[in-house]
Amino acid sequence: MVQTIDSYKVSFIGAGNVAWHLAQALEYAGHVVQEVYSRNLMHAQQLAAKLYHAVPTNSLDFSKSKANVFIIAISDDGLAGVNEQIILPEGSIIVHTSGTMPVETLVGRPNSGVFYPLQTFSKIKKVDVQCVPFCIEATNETTEDVLIALAQSISNTVYLISSAERKILHIAAVFACNFTNHLLALAKEIVDREELEFDLLKPLIQETFHKALAANDPVSVQTGPAARNDQKVIQSQQDYLTPFPDEQKIYKMLTESIIRKAAE
Amino acid sequence: MVQTIDSYKVSFIGAGNVAWHLAQALEYAGHVVQEVYSRNLMHAQQLAAKLYHAVPTNSLDFSKSKANVFIIAISDDGLAGVNEQIILPEGSIIVHTSGTMPVETLVGRPNSGVFYPLQTFSKIKKVDVQCVPFCIEATNETTEDVLIALAQSISNTVYLISSAERKILHIAAVFACNFTNHLLALAKEIVDREELEFDLLKPLIQETFHKALAANDPVSVQTGPAARNDQKVIQSQQDYLTPFPDEQKIYKMLTESIIRKAAE
């Protein structure tokens, strides 16, 4: 059986990491990217060069565009200002890709929405977009249908998520990703200081994350001195960290938090 | 070319997670486990049943044992006391497997050492011991040679690590593993409260760790509101966490630490 999908004409406002991956994934799924906008025309050209016949531009006047979906993929700060300046063809849909901004940021757009890929992107690293969860929100049902179809054409996991829920997901993502990465950075700082190899820790890091994800409940696989409330080890490790007050404060706070959670 | 290895006779004091995996890996590599000790004879029997002809025991008198290497794999707290009680055959080697205890904990043992696998073990989950880094330390050269040979027969990465270095590695491991797991637990708590699926965060978690390990330098791939010093998002996320003071305190402290590190 051949499965047909609706093919959409899409334009990107922004040519950064998110646009980079989404634009290529959408074309791979049979959609056509019409324009790529960036303030810096060279950036727009770089992404357009990766696409079939997308036109790079540094103008926000899309009144002549054939696109029916406009995807803004720029920083949160610029969002409201850029939305104000964009001139759209009538009846088109406009979305942003932010984890934190409410859909209402797209003031004055009757067919607007959010098309938020819950993933961290960098240009130099391939991402399997099929595995990226997309959080969809729309201001009306027709727009919602289009955004769901568009997301489902490139990803296996598409969720309808309200602005309030998306905000909470983003906070959880900060804990699960930004903060965990920072702890890995601190671990590296600790071994670097003594000229020990970070490589030594890698199998342990991998196993920790596999276990937490496989268990589907990280608290059930918590190990270490805090989980055992092993005060002798805790005290000795805290003492060692005295010359590094930032690390020591974090050590104390997370240890106390683990002990509290274990006692719940 | 057939590679031959020295075959050692090994006994385990302890039948927990570490003994469970090491004993089986050593037999698979051609060594022979003679005895498995546990205070609780049933635990010793359970592990012995996984081995060729190991004898389960709850006695610490090994004076008649044919083993030449004794591996203590019990909790840190019990180590000194158990070492005091063990009766060994003359000339044999005794080691512990602890990340935190100095080699000197094995008081009165001329041929002693540390055989520390830098990994988190649980009985229910297979671990590829070949990929586990082993940290070796010994009180004399002959013992060191035996422990290195033993470790290399089951693992690709064997390091000579002093007690002081091992202590630091263990602290780094607490940051990289126990603390990161706790942050994943908090992330789950945050999404659970709103009945959002933890699954939504999994691809992001996987990507974060792949990236940090591939970059070999987590600080270079740090992302998120703190890394951008995006005070609007930071303030809004902190405000959201006001009813959850434990999470809010951790959020503030780690955010400040990321900002400080980015400014270095």
HADDOCK unambig.tbl for C-alpha pairs under 7 A between the chains (distance, minus, plus):
assign (segid A and resid 118 and name CA) (segid B and resid 204 and name CA) 6.59 0.50 0.50
assign (segid A and resid 119 and name CA) (segid B and resid 203 and name CA) 6.91 0.50 0.50
assign (segid A and resid 119 and name CA) (segid B and resid 204 and name CA) 4.84 0.50 0.50
assign (segid A and resid 120 and name CA) (segid B and resid 204 and name CA) 6.44 0.50 0.50
assign (segid A and resid 131 and name CA) (segid B and resid 203 and name CA) 6.80 0.50 0.50
assign (segid A and resid 132 and name CA) (segid B and resid 203 and name CA) 6.33 0.50 0.50
assign (segid A and resid 133 and name CA) (segid B and resid 200 and name CA) 6.13 0.50 0.50
assign (segid A and resid 169 and name CA) (segid B and resid 191 and name CA) 6.51 0.50 0.50
assign (segid A and resid 171 and name CA) (segid B and resid 237 and name CA) 6.39 0.50 0.50
assign (segid A and resid 172 and name CA) (segid B and resid 187 and name CA) 4.48 0.50 0.50
assign (segid A and resid 172 and name CA) (segid B and resid 190 and name CA) 5.95 0.50 0.50
assign (segid A and resid 172 and name CA) (segid B and resid 191 and name CA) 6.60 0.50 0.50
assign (segid A and resid 173 and name CA) (segid B and resid 187 and name CA) 6.90 0.50 0.50
assign (segid A and resid 173 and name CA) (segid B and resid 201 and name CA) 6.68 0.50 0.50
assign (segid A and resid 174 and name CA) (segid B and resid 224 and name CA) 6.74 0.50 0.50
assign (segid A and resid 175 and name CA) (segid B and resid 183 and name CA) 5.70 0.50 0.50
assign (segid A and resid 175 and name CA) (segid B and resid 184 and name CA) 6.86 0.50 0.50
assign (segid A and resid 175 and name CA) (segid B and resid 187 and name CA) 5.67 0.50 0.50
assign (segid A and resid 176 and name CA) (segid B and resid 183 and name CA) 5.84 0.50 0.50
assign (segid A and resid 176 and name CA) (segid B and resid 184 and name CA) 4.96 0.50 0.50
assign (segid A and resid 176 and name CA) (segid B and resid 187 and name CA) 5.60 0.50 0.50
assign (segid A and resid 176 and name CA) (segid B and resid 205 and name CA) 6.36 0.50 0.50
assign (segid A and resid 177 and name CA) (segid B and resid 205 and name CA) 5.83 0.50 0.50
assign (segid A and resid 177 and name CA) (segid B and resid 208 and name CA) 5.93 0.50 0.50
assign (segid A and resid 178 and name CA) (segid B and resid 222 and name CA) 6.51 0.50 0.50
assign (segid A and resid 178 and name CA) (segid B and resid 223 and name CA) 6.04 0.50 0.50
assign (segid A and resid 178 and name CA) (segid B and resid 224 and name CA) 5.87 0.50 0.50
assign (segid A and resid 179 and name CA) (segid B and resid 254 and name CA) 6.59 0.50 0.50
assign (segid A and resid 180 and name CA) (segid B and resid 180 and name CA) 4.97 0.50 0.50
assign (segid A and resid 180 and name CA) (segid B and resid 183 and name CA) 6.59 0.50 0.50
assign (segid A and resid 181 and name CA) (segid B and resid 208 and name CA) 6.99 0.50 0.50
assign (segid A and resid 181 and name CA) (segid B and resid 212 and name CA) 6.82 0.50 0.50
assign (segid A and resid 181 and name CA) (segid B and resid 218 and name CA) 6.09 0.50 0.50
assign (segid A and resid 181 and name CA) (segid B and resid 222 and name CA) 6.49 0.50 0.50
assign (segid A and resid 182 and name CA) (segid B and resid 219 and name CA) 6.78 0.50 0.50
assign (segid A and resid 182 and name CA) (segid B and resid 222 and name CA) 6.94 0.50 0.50
assign (segid A and resid 182 and name CA) (segid B and resid 258 and name CA) 6.68 0.50 0.50
assign (segid A and resid 183 and name CA) (segid B and resid 175 and name CA) 5.70 0.50 0.50
assign (segid A and resid 183 and name CA) (segid B and resid 176 and name CA) 5.85 0.50 0.50
assign (segid A and resid 183 and name CA) (segid B and resid 180 and name CA) 6.61 0.50 0.50
assign (segid A and resid 184 and name CA) (segid B and resid 175 and name CA) 6.86 0.50 0.50
assign (segid A and resid 184 and name CA) (segid B and resid 176 and name CA) 4.96 0.50 0.50
assign (segid A and resid 184 and name CA) (segid B and resid 218 and name CA) 6.14 0.50 0.50
assign (segid A and resid 185 and name CA) (segid B and resid 217 and name CA) 6.92 0.50 0.50
assign (segid A and resid 185 and name CA) (segid B and resid 218 and name CA) 4.90 0.50 0.50
assign (segid A and resid 185 and name CA) (segid B and resid 219 and name CA) 5.22 0.50 0.50
assign (segid A and resid 187 and name CA) (segid B and resid 172 and name CA) 4.49 0.50 0.50
assign (segid A and resid 187 and name CA) (segid B and resid 173 and name CA) 6.90 0.50 0.50
assign (segid A and resid 187 and name CA) (segid B and resid 175 and name CA) 5.67 0.50 0.50
assign (segid A and resid 187 and name CA) (segid B and resid 176 and name CA) 5.62 0.50 0.50
assign (segid A and resid 190 and name CA) (segid B and resid 172 and name CA) 5.97 0.50 0.50
assign (segid A and resid 191 and name CA) (segid B and resid 168 and name CA) 7.00 0.50 0.50
assign (segid A and resid 191 and name CA) (segid B and resid 169 and name CA) 6.51 0.50 0.50
assign (segid A and resid 191 and name CA) (segid B and resid 172 and name CA) 6.61 0.50 0.50
assign (segid A and resid 200 and name CA) (segid B and resid 133 and name CA) 6.12 0.50 0.50
assign (segid A and resid 201 and name CA) (segid B and resid 173 and name CA) 6.69 0.50 0.50
assign (segid A and resid 202 and name CA) (segid B and resid 213 and name CA) 6.98 0.50 0.50
assign (segid A and resid 203 and name CA) (segid B and resid 119 and name CA) 6.90 0.50 0.50
assign (segid A and resid 203 and name CA) (segid B and resid 131 and name CA) 6.81 0.50 0.50
assign (segid A and resid 203 and name CA) (segid B and resid 132 and name CA) 6.33 0.50 0.50
assign (segid A and resid 204 and name CA) (segid B and resid 118 and name CA) 6.59 0.50 0.50
assign (segid A and resid 204 and name CA) (segid B and resid 119 and name CA) 4.85 0.50 0.50
assign (segid A and resid 204 and name CA) (segid B and resid 120 and name CA) 6.42 0.50 0.50
assign (segid A and resid 205 and name CA) (segid B and resid 176 and name CA) 6.37 0.50 0.50
assign (segid A and resid 205 and name CA) (segid B and resid 177 and name CA) 5.84 0.50 0.50
assign (segid A and resid 208 and name CA) (segid B and resid 177 and name CA) 5.93 0.50 0.50
assign (segid A and resid 208 and name CA) (segid B and resid 181 and name CA) 6.99 0.50 0.50
assign (segid A and resid 212 and name CA) (segid B and resid 181 and name CA) 6.80 0.50 0.50
assign (segid A and resid 213 and name CA) (segid B and resid 202 and name CA) 6.98 0.50 0.50
assign (segid A and resid 217 and name CA) (segid B and resid 185 and name CA) 6.90 0.50 0.50
assign (segid A and resid 218 and name CA) (segid B and resid 181 and name CA) 6.08 0.50 0.50
assign (segid A and resid 218 and name CA) (segid B and resid 184 and name CA) 6.12 0.50 0.50
assign (segid A and resid 218 and name CA) (segid B and resid 185 and name CA) 4.89 0.50 0.50
assign (segid A and resid 219 and name CA) (segid B and resid 182 and name CA) 6.76 0.50 0.50
assign (segid A and resid 219 and name CA) (segid B and resid 185 and name CA) 5.21 0.50 0.50
assign (segid A and resid 222 and name CA) (segid B and resid 178 and name CA) 6.50 0.50 0.50
assign (segid A and resid 222 and name CA) (segid B and resid 181 and name CA) 6.49 0.50 0.50
assign (segid A and resid 222 and name CA) (segid B and resid 182 and name CA) 6.94 0.50 0.50
assign (segid A and resid 223 and name CA) (segid B and resid 178 and name CA) 6.01 0.50 0.50
assign (segid A and resid 224 and name CA) (segid B and resid 174 and name CA) 6.73 0.50 0.50
assign (segid A and resid 224 and name CA) (segid B and resid 178 and name CA) 5.85 0.50 0.50
assign (segid A and resid 237 and name CA) (segid B and resid 171 and name CA) 6.40 0.50 0.50
assign (segid A and resid 246 and name CA) (segid B and resid 257 and name CA) 6.95 0.50 0.50
assign (segid A and resid 254 and name CA) (segid B and resid 179 and name CA) 6.60 0.50 0.50
assign (segid A and resid 257 and name CA) (segid B and resid 246 and name CA) 6.96 0.50 0.50
assign (segid A and resid 258 and name CA) (segid B and resid 182 and name CA) 6.67 0.50 0.50
